[in-house]
Structures are given as structure tokens and as C-alpha cells.
């Protein structure tokens, strides 16, 4: 079995955990849509929590990209004390910084809402102001979680990390069922309490890894010799471009009318059902792998692995895009169409989801290359491509929103993904050799052609339906049958086109990167909670 096949199986294990968490999060989204629909009050909620949530995600990404490779090096060299010192000092620093950032967000939050939420009316702006303190409280909590999660990732407790966000989602479901009459504000209450519970879980796991005790001798940041890696700050800046793009998207969506920001949020939730269990599960598995490969200083091995990963990505994500384009409206109505969420909201959300979904394959390639640069501690390419992406996103949002509304904002995001991924591929090929080789191009072309066959087949199977006239059971049966026939059709087309489907499961001589050459074995992959055997 090749290294790619092992990575695929590892990603499946982690993907199952990520899918479970995404399912819980989506159940929360379904209940929110049922009780509150696409409304101005939901826009207020999404505008308030977006910055703290995304800031936490950015901090996690920058820390894991800069700190995890250092921690892996410490543990492989038997320097566990240095790794522990680095984690403690990082947690102290970021917790203090998070307290200051949370206070600033609380104090200046109304000004932020005036700029970003220009479409909110006075009542919804007042509601947003009431939710600000709770959202601000999550910032220092998430900062501490981000620091401690680096230890769990370095020790490959990946499944634990994958399940962690489910805590807040599960608590939100309880709050929605019990107190939905209080309005969308119950979601910000559950977010704050859920973040606190996540911190307690991470602390418990950290203490377990450290022998069920925190060592008093390093209980303050001033007694630790280890400091944040110098790459943390440029990686934080590079990751912040994603936050900036999201805020820009919301700023352009808010004037489009009540519910526009929420429709984008629902579309992102639908897209997350695909991306969380595939793209980001794979990326989480690959970061420590790339970190080990970088130690061996073997560009040939890295380029060979990337070529196989790119081929596998093309075969997975192009058909997923087709499924969203053809069945997206049916799926949105099937999953969210209850209560206050009507057919108009379903159509708006489905169009936005289609706009996001067309970039699934380029997004995967870009995320993989981002993980490579993280592992190699070379963030310069991420800085200039991210800055270009912010400028491009702002300009395209302005133009596309005037033409296509909410769908145009989603298309703008996808265009940015295409552009940044193309630039990263171009830059990576200069660094590591041919990545998008003739073989990868040929496989990608075959995957696109097979996906076109899939599109034609699904269009023939699923003519435009009056969703209001169908029961949910009838619609579910139609969608499942179409999905099964579509899978068979795509696999059959892939076999006829000689797609290298064996990359996803079995050994392949073309991608035979010896495991020993990249210092990675089945034992190292399955360390901790992640088993690939």
C-alpha cells in the first residue's frame, strides 16, 4: 500500500469524526433555520459571532502551522520538557492577548457593526449590541484552546481535536430545544458556555499527557525558556486574510436585504458537510506528515506525494461539485426546509452553495500546498498570495454582488480560491519540481470529463420538481436513488476512462514513494488516537 493510500485511510478515520461533528453542527443549523429562518435577527447574530469565531480559527491555524513542527521536532529528539515549556509559555501569552482583544471587541463592537452590518435596522442592531459581551468572552477562551491544541496535534490526538467543536454545537442544540422562544441570542449564550467546556476538555487531555499534573515550576510565562517560533507572526498575518475576506463578504451582503448574511452562512454550513469531512480532515492528517518529510530534505519525495494527492483530489472533488450543482436545491430544502425556512430561502441558499462548491477541487489543492509551506516554515508565499486574495475578493464582491447578489459573493470567493491555488501551484513547482505534471493534468481532465457525464446523467434523472408538492420522504427517496445511480455512473465512467482509482485504496507503482525514504511508517502514522491499519 502506498503512502497516499495510507493517508487516504487516515483521512477516512479522521473524516468520520469530522463528519460526526459536522452532522451535529448541521443539526444545530437546521434547528436555527426552523425557528428563525433567514431573517434580520439571524444576520445580527452571524455578524456578532463571525469575528470571534474566525479569529479563533485563524489563531489555531497559525499556531498549528508554526508550533506543531517545532513540537514534533522536540518529541522526536527526546526533549519533552522543551515542548512542555513552549506550550505553557504560548498559552500564557495568548490568554493575556485574548483578554485584551476581547475587551477591545466589546468596547469597539458597536462601531464594527455600524460598518459591517450597514443593512441592519435599529432593532436588530440593538440585539447585536446585547450579544457583544458574550461573543467577546469567547476570544480569550479560544486563544487558550488554540495553544493547547498544538500539543494534542503534535502527539497526534487528532480524533480528539476533530470531536472538540461538537461540544458547542451539542450545547446549542439543547439551548435551541429548550429556549428557542428567546430568539437567536440563545445561540451566543451556548457558544460562550460551549467554548468554556471545550477548554476544560483540552485542559484535561493536556494534564493526562503530562502525567495528570501541571508542573508548578513552569506555571508562569517568565520561567519558561521557550518562545513562539518566529514564523508564527507571518503565519498569523497570512491566516488573517481569510478573516478579512469573510468580513468583506458580510459587509457587501448586509445591504442586499434582511437574511442575506444568513443565507451565506447557511450555504457555508452546507459546504462544510463536504469540506470538513474531506478537505480539512485530509489537511489535518497531512500537516504532521509533511513536517516529518521536511526533516528528510527530499524534494523528490515531496513532489511525488503531492502529485498523487492532487490526482486523488481531482477524482473526489469534481464529482462532489456536480452533485451540489444538480441536487443542491433539493438537498437544502430536504435538510433545512422547515418552519420559518421557506422555498425562497432554500433557493437563495442553494444558489450561494453552488457558488462556493465550484471551487472544491482548487480549494483542496490550495489547502494541501498551504500545509506544505506550514511544515517547511516558509510562509512568504502565503503572505503575498493572501494579500492579493483580499484585494481581488473586495473588487469582485463589489462587481458580482451588483450583478448576482448573494450568489455573486459566493462566486467571488470561489474565484479567489482558483486564483490563489493557481499561484501556489506555480510557486511550489519552482521550489519542489513538477507537481501539476502531465499525469496529474491527464487525471484531472479525465475526472472533469467523467464529472460531465455524471452531470448529464443526474440532470436526466432529476428534472425540475415542485418541492412544495413533495413530501420530505418522497424527496429523500428521489435524492438517495439519484445519488446511488450517480455514484455508479461516475465510477463506470472512471473505469472506462482509466482513472487511477487505485490511488484511493490500493498500491500503485506510479506513486511508489517508499515509506522508509520519507521517514514515515505505519507505526508513526497510527501513533496516538489515529489508527490506519
C-alpha positions in Angstrom: 0.0 0.0 0.0 1.4 3.4 -0.9 1.8 6.4 1.4 -1.1 8.1 -0.4 -3.3 5.1 0.3 -2.3 5.2 4.0 -3.0 9.0 4.1 -6.4 8.3 2.5 -7.3 5.7 5.1 -6.1 8.1 7.9 -8.2 10.8 6.4 -11.2 8.5 6.3 -10.8 7.8 10.1 -10.5 11.5 10.8 -13.1 12.3 8.3 -15.7 10.1 10.1 -15.0 12.0 13.3 -15.2 15.3 11.4 -18.4 14.2 9.7 -19.9 13.4 13.1 -19.1 16.8 14.4 -20.3 18.5 11.1 -23.6 16.5 11.4 -24.1 17.8 15.0 -23.3 21.3 13.8 -25.6 20.9 10.9 -28.4 19.7 13.2 -27.9 23.0 15.1 -28.1 24.9 11.8 -31.3 23.0 10.9 -33.0 23.9 14.2 -31.9 27.5 13.8 -33.3 27.7 10.3 -36.6 26.1 11.5 -37.0 28.5 14.4 -35.5 31.7 13.0 -35.4 31.3 9.2 -33.5 33.8 7.0 -34.1 37.0 9.0 -32.5 40.2 10.2 -32.1 38.9 13.7 -30.1 36.0 12.4 -28.0 38.4 10.4 -27.3 40.3 13.7 -26.2 37.0 15.3 -23.9 36.0 12.4 -22.3 39.4 12.3 -21.6 39.4 16.0 -20.1 35.9 16.3 -18.2 35.8 12.9 -15.2 37.8 14.0 -14.6 35.9 17.3 -15.2 32.5 15.7 -13.0 33.2 12.7 -10.3 34.8 14.8 -10.2 31.6 16.9 -9.9 29.5 13.8 -7.1 31.7 12.4 -5.2 31.5 15.6 -5.5 27.7 15.7 -4.2 27.6 12.1 -1.3 29.9 12.6 -0.3 28.2 15.9 -0.5 24.7 14.5 1.4 25.7 11.4 4.3 27.3 13.3 4.3 25.4 16.7 3.4 21.9 15.7 6.5 21.2 13.6 8.7 22.6 16.4 6.9 20.3 19.0 7.2 17.3 16.7 11.0 18.0 16.5 11.3 18.3 20.3 9.5 15.0 20.9 11.4 13.1 18.2 14.7 14.3 19.8 13.5 13.3 23.3 13.2 16.9 24.5 9.7 16.6 26.1 10.5 19.3 28.7 11.2 21.8 26.0 7.9 21.0 24.3 6.1 21.5 27.5 7.8 24.8 28.2 6.8 26.1 24.8 3.2 25.1 25.2 2.9 26.7 28.7 4.5 30.0 27.6 2.4 30.1 24.5 -0.8 29.5 26.5 0.0 32.3 28.9 0.8 34.8 26.2 -2.2 34.1 24.1 -4.6 34.1 27.0 -3.4 37.5 28.1 -3.6 38.8 24.5 -7.0 37.2 24.1 -8.3 39.1 27.2 -7.2 42.4 25.7 -8.6 41.5 22.3 -11.9 40.5 23.8 -12.2 43.8 25.8 -11.4 45.7 22.6 -14.1 43.9 20.6 -16.6 44.6 23.4 -15.7 48.2 23.5 -15.5 48.9 19.8 -18.1 46.3 18.7 -20.8 48.8 18.0 -18.5 50.7 15.6 -17.7 47.4 13.9 -21.4 46.6 13.5 -22.0 50.0 12.1 -19.5 49.4 9.3 -20.1 45.7 8.6 -23.8 45.5 9.4 -25.0 48.5 7.4 -28.1 46.7 6.4 -29.3 46.0 10.0 -32.3 48.0 11.2 -32.3 49.7 14.6 -33.9 46.8 16.5 -31.5 44.2 15.1 -28.5 46.5 15.7 -29.7 46.8 19.4 -30.0 43.0 19.5 -26.4 42.6 18.2 -25.1 45.1 20.8 -26.7 42.9 23.6 -24.9 39.8 22.3 -21.5 41.5 22.0 -20.2 40.7 25.6 -20.9 37.0 25.2 -19.2 36.9 21.9 -16.2 38.9 23.2 -15.8 36.4 26.1 -15.1 33.6 23.7 -11.9 35.3 22.3 -9.6 34.6 25.3 -11.1 31.1 25.8 -10.4 30.2 22.2 -6.9 31.6 22.4 -6.1 29.2 25.2 -7.7 26.3 23.4 -5.6 27.1 20.3 -2.4 27.0 22.3 -3.1 23.7 24.0 -4.5 22.1 20.8 -1.0 22.3 19.3 0.2 19.7 21.9 -2.7 17.4 21.0 -1.9 17.7 17.3 1.8 17.1 17.8 1.0 14.0 19.9 -1.4 13.0 17.1 -4.6 13.1 19.2 -6.3 14.1 16.0 -9.6 12.4 16.6 -10.0 14.2 19.9 -9.3 17.5 18.2 -11.8 16.6 15.4 -14.6 16.0 18.0 -13.9 19.1 20.0 -16.1 21.6 18.1 -19.0 19.3 18.6 -19.2 20.3 22.3 -20.5 23.8 21.5 -22.8 22.5 18.8 -24.4 20.0 21.1 -24.9 22.6 23.7 -26.5 24.9 21.1 -29.0 22.2 20.2 -30.0 21.8 23.9 -30.5 25.6 24.2 -32.5 25.8 20.9 -34.8 23.0 22.0 -35.4 24.4 25.5 -35.3 28.2 25.0 -35.8 29.0 21.3 -38.5 31.4 22.3 -35.8 33.8 23.5 -34.6 34.3 19.9 -31.2 33.9 18.2 -29.4 35.2 21.3 -29.6 31.7 22.9 -27.0 30.7 20.3 -24.4 33.2 21.5 -25.0 32.1 25.1 -24.4 28.4 24.1 -21.4 29.4 22.1 -19.7 31.1 25.1 -20.5 28.2 27.5 -19.6 25.6 24.9 -16.2 27.2 24.4 -15.6 27.1 28.1 -16.4 23.3 28.1 -14.1 22.8 25.2 -11.3 24.5 27.2 -11.9 22.2 30.1 -11.7 19.1 27.8 -8.4 20.3 26.3 -7.0 21.0 29.8 -7.9 17.5 30.9 -6.2 16.0 27.9 -3.1 18.1 28.4 -2.9 17.1 32.1 -3.3 13.5 31.1 -0.4 13.8 28.6 1.8 15.4 31.2 1.2 12.7 33.8 -2.0 14.1 35.4 -0.3 17.2 36.8 0.8 20.6 35.8 4.4 21.3 36.9 4.4 24.3 39.2 8.0 25.2 38.2 6.8 26.4 34.8 3.5 27.8 35.9 4.3 31.4 34.7 5.5 32.6 31.3 8.5 34.3 32.7 10.1 31.0 33.9 10.0 29.3 30.5 12.9 29.4 28.1 10.9 28.6 25.1 9.2 31.3 23.0 6.9 31.3 20.0 8.6 30.3 16.7 9.4 33.4 14.6 7.2 32.0 11.8 4.1 32.4 14.0 3.6 36.1 13.3 3.8 35.9 9.5 1.6 32.8 9.5 -0.9 34.7 11.7 -0.9 37.6 9.2 -1.4 35.2 6.3 -4.2 33.4 8.1 -5.9 36.7 8.9 -6.6 37.3 5.2 -9.3 34.7 5.5 -11.0 36.6 8.3 -10.7 39.8 6.3 -12.3 38.2 3.3 -15.3 36.9 5.4 -15.9 40.4 6.9 -15.7 41.9 3.4 -18.3 39.3 2.2 -20.6 40.1 5.1 -20.2 43.9 4.5 -21.3 43.5 0.9 -24.1 41.0 1.8 -25.7 43.1 4.5 -27.1 45.8 2.2 -28.7 43.2 -0.1 -31.6 42.8 2.3 -32.6 41.1 5.5 -31.4 37.5 5.6 -28.6 37.8 3.0 -25.8 37.4 5.5 -27.7 34.4 7.0 -28.2 32.8 3.5 -24.4 32.9 3.0 -23.9 31.4 6.5 -26.3 28.5 5.7 -24.6 28.0 2.4 -21.2 27.7 4.1 -22.8 25.2 6.6 -23.9 23.1 3.7 -20.5 23.3 2.1 -18.9 22.3 5.4 -20.7 19.0 5.3 -18.4 18.2 2.3 -15.2 20.2 3.2 -14.9 19.3 6.9 -15.0 15.5 6.3 -12.8 15.6 3.3 -10.6 18.7 2.7 -9.8 19.7 6.3 -9.7 16.1 7.6 -7.0 15.4 5.0 -5.2 18.6 5.7 -5.1 17.8 9.5 -3.6 14.4 8.7 -1.1 15.8 6.3 0.5 18.5 8.4 2.5 16.2 10.8 3.3 14.0 7.7 4.7 16.9 5.8 6.6 18.0 8.9 8.4 14.7 9.0 9.1 14.7 5.3 10.7 18.1 5.5 13.1 16.7 8.0 14.5 14.3 5.4 15.0 17.2 3.0 13.8 15.2 0.0 12.0 17.4 -2.6 11.6 14.4 -4.9 9.6 12.5 -2.3 7.5 15.6 -1.5 6.7 16.3 -5.2 5.8 12.6 -5.8 3.5 12.6 -2.8 1.8 15.9 -3.9 1.2 14.6 -7.4 -0.6 11.6 -6.1 -2.6 13.7 -3.6 -3.6 16.1 -6.4 -4.8 13.2 -8.6 -6.9 11.8 -5.7 -8.3 15.3 -5.0 -9.4 15.7 -8.6 -11.2 12.4 -8.6 -13.1 13.2 -5.4 -14.0 16.9 -5.6 -15.1 17.4 -9.2 -18.0 14.9 -8.9 -18.9 16.4 -5.5 -19.2 19.8 -7.2 -21.5 18.3 -9.8 -23.7 16.8 -7.1 -24.1 20.2 -5.5 -24.8 21.9 -8.8 -27.6 19.5 -9.7 -29.0 18.4 -6.4 -28.2 21.4 -4.2 -31.7 23.0 -4.1 -33.3 19.6 -3.3 -30.8 19.0 -0.5 -31.2 22.4 1.0 -35.0 22.0 1.1 -34.7 18.5 2.4 -32.4 19.4 5.2 -33.4 23.0 6.1 -36.9 23.4 4.8 -39.0 23.6 8.0 -40.9 26.3 9.9 -39.6 29.8 9.1 -37.3 28.5 6.3 -39.3 28.6 3.1 -38.8 27.9 -0.6 -37.4 31.3 -1.3 -34.8 30.9 1.4 -34.0 27.4 0.1 -33.4 28.8 -3.5 -31.3 31.6 -2.2 -29.1 29.3 -0.1 -28.8 26.7 -2.8 -27.5 29.3 -5.3 -25.0 30.6 -2.8 -23.9 27.0 -2.1 -23.4 26.3 -5.8 -21.2 29.4 -5.9 -19.0 28.0 -3.2 -19.0 24.4 -4.4 -17.5 25.1 -7.8 -14.1 25.7 -6.2 -13.9 22.5 -4.0 -11.1 20.9 -6.0 -8.9 24.1 -6.2 -9.6 24.7 -2.5 -8.3 21.2 -1.7 -5.1 21.8 -3.8 -4.6 25.1 -2.1 -5.1 23.8 1.4 -2.6 21.0 0.7 0.1 23.4 -0.5 -0.6 25.7 2.4 0.1 22.7 4.7 3.4 22.1 2.9 4.5 25.7 3.4 3.4 25.4 7.0 5.5 22.3 7.5 8.5 23.8 5.8 8.2 27.0 7.8 8.2 29.1 4.7 5.1 31.4 4.9 6.3 34.1 2.5 4.3 32.7 -0.5 1.2 32.6 1.8 1.6 36.3 2.7 1.7 37.7 -0.8 -1.0 35.4 -2.3 -3.2 36.1 0.7 -2.8 39.9 0.3 -3.7 39.5 -3.4 -6.7 37.5 -2.5 -8.1 40.2 -0.2 -7.8 42.8 -2.9 -9.3 40.5 -5.5 -12.2 39.5 -3.2 -13.1 43.1 -2.4 -13.2 44.1 -6.0 -15.1 41.0 -7.2 -17.6 41.3 -4.3 -18.4 44.9 -5.4 -19.0 43.8 -9.0 -20.5 40.4 -8.6 -22.9 41.5 -5.8 -24.4 44.1 -8.0 -25.0 41.5 -10.8 -25.9 38.3 -8.9 -26.5 39.3 -5.3 -25.6 36.7 -2.7 -24.6 34.2 -5.3 -22.1 36.7 -6.7 -20.4 37.0 -3.3 -20.0 33.2 -3.2 -18.7 33.2 -6.8 -16.2 35.9 -5.8 -14.9 33.6 -3.1 -14.5 30.7 -5.5 -12.7 32.9 -8.0 -10.2 33.9 -5.2 -9.7 30.2 -4.4 -9.0 29.4 -8.1 -6.5 32.3 -8.3 -4.6 31.6 -5.1 -4.4 27.9 -5.7 -3.0 28.5 -9.2 -0.4 30.9 -7.9 0.6 28.5 -5.1 1.0 25.6 -7.6 3.1 27.8 -9.8 5.3 28.8 -6.9 5.5 25.3 -5.5 6.7 23.9 -8.8 9.6 26.3 -8.8 10.5 25.1 -5.3 9.9 21.3 -5.5 9.8 20.4 -9.1 6.8 19.3 -11.3 3.7 18.9 -9.2 1.0 19.5 -11.8 2.7 17.1 -14.1 1.3 15.6 -17.3 0.0 12.7 -15.3 -1.9 15.0 -12.9 -3.2 17.1 -15.8 -4.4 13.9 -17.6 -6.1 12.6 -14.5 -7.7 16.0 -13.8 -9.0 16.1 -17.4 -10.4 12.6 -17.1 -12.1 13.5 -13.8 -13.7 16.6 -15.3 -14.9 14.5 -18.3 -16.3 11.8 -16.0 -18.0 14.5 -13.9 -19.6 16.0 -17.0 -21.1 12.5 -17.7 -22.3 12.5 -14.2 -23.9 15.9 -14.6 -25.7 14.8 -17.8 -26.9 11.6 -16.0 -28.2 13.5 -12.9 -29.9 16.1 -15.0 -31.8 13.4 -16.9 -32.7 11.6 -13.6 -33.8 14.7 -11.7 -36.0 17.1 -13.7 -37.0 20.3 -12.0 -39.6 19.5 -9.3 -42.2 21.4 -7.4 -40.7 20.9 -4.0 -43.7 22.2 -2.1 -45.8 19.4 -3.7 -43.5 16.6 -2.5 -43.3 15.2 1.0 -39.9 15.0 2.6 -39.9 11.2 2.4 -40.6 11.3 -1.3 -37.9 13.9 -1.9 -35.4 11.9 0.3 -36.0 8.7 -1.7 -35.5 10.6 -5.0 -32.3 12.2 -3.8 -30.9 8.9 -2.5 -31.7 7.0 -5.7 -30.2 9.8 -7.8 -27.1 9.7 -5.6 -26.6 6.0 -5.9 -27.1 5.9 -9.6 -24.8 9.0 -9.9 -22.0 7.2 -8.0 -22.3 4.1 -10.2 -22.3 6.3 -13.3 -19.2 8.2 -12.2 -17.3 5.0 -11.2 -18.3 3.4 -14.5 -17.1 6.4 -16.5 -13.9 6.4 -14.4 -13.2 2.8 -15.2 -13.8 3.4 -18.9 -11.6 6.5 -18.9 -8.9 4.5 -16.9 -8.9 6.9 -13.9 -6.3 5.8 -11.3 -9.0 4.9 -8.7 -6.5 2.6 -7.1 -4.8 5.7 -5.6 -7.7 5.9 -3.1 -7.3 2.3 -1.8 -4.5 0.1 -3.1 -0.9 0.2 -4.0 0.2 2.0 -7.2 3.6 1.7 -8.8 3.4 5.1 -10.3 3.3 6.7 -6.9 5.5 4.3 -5.1 7.2 6.7 -2.7 8.9 4.3 -0.3 7.7 4.9 3.2 11.1 4.5 4.6 12.5 7.2 2.4 10.2 9.8 3.9 10.8 8.5 7.5 7.2 7.6 7.9 5.9 4.2 8.9 2.6 2.7 9.7 3.7 2.9 13.4 4.3 6.6 13.3 1.0 7.3 11.4 -1.1 5.3 13.9 0.5 6.9 17.0 -1.9 8.2 19.5 -5.6 8.1 18.7 -5.3 7.7 14.9 -5.1 4.2 13.6 -4.7 3.4 9.9 -4.4 -0.4 10.0 
